[in-house]
Amino acid sequence: MEKQTVDINMVSMQIIMDAGDARVYITEALELMENNDFELAIEKIAQAQNKIKSAHNAQTNIVQDEVRGIAHTPSMLFTHAQDTLMTISSELHLAKQFLKIFKKIDKRFEALEKPRESQ
């Protein structure tokens, strides 16, 4: 196997930072959902999705190195980065589901609050 060509710790930190940024956007999106600001929540979720994608791409490059025969020294930091990415990816998935649910609930409340037309 070839010697590693990238600094695994730098890649690990990039994954952790991107995933952490995604978590901030997810939290903001959930707070916006709580206040029925669904349009801005959608934007925050899109920002989180972009950060998760960036982190995932960095992780995938390391995994593909292994397939190509480029060895990386085992790293607890990289393992932590993968765990962080997986956890926050799950949070993103749940936030997307919550958005759908909250929008449906909001529509039902709107329908209930509309004054009934005189018959």
Summary of the structure (lengths in Angstrom):
residues: 119
radius of gyration: 20.3
end to end distance: 80.8
largest distance: 80.8
contacts: 343
relative contact order: 0.19
helix: 80%
strand: 2%
